């Protein structure tokens, strides 16, 4: 028999004014995958209120989530707190004995994950030549010529009236 979790609500036992649901869940409890890029170092803190309504059930609340990420620019690890995740759901016409909120809570939390992880907005990233973390120190491997934009060659192309391209001689 499957163990009952915090998010499995016995609907037939709900009082008219509802029931608070508070507690912490791990990533494993919600089947949230953890990898080298993101993980949840602390339990997810939930504050929900589940209320029976005419013809169904309503749950409302929030989750506090701390996430450990790998920066997309410098590859360093950092921990941040996501903005509070809203957990508002309606279950009209619910007829069963047990309402399982797990999938809906999991989906809301996954949608709050950042699509781009940056340790800070002004992160300089890694040197493309030597791999030095440019936040820690500047590197001296790059020559003056390599500081030119990789797109600079396109500036030298000029189109003639016939639609043919020709490259201007360097000045």
Beta strands, then each sheet from edge to edge (+ up, - down):
strand 1: 8-10
strand 2: 19-25
strand 3: 38-39
strand 4: 44-53
strand 5: 56-64
strand 6: 66-70
strand 7: 77-81
strand 8: 85-86
strand 9: 89-92
strand 10: 98-100
strand 11: 157-159
strand 12: 165-167
sheet 1: 1+ 10-
sheet 2: 2+ 4- 5+ 8-
sheet 3: 2+ 4- 5+ 9-
sheet 4: 3+ 6- 7+
sheet 5: 11+ 12-
end
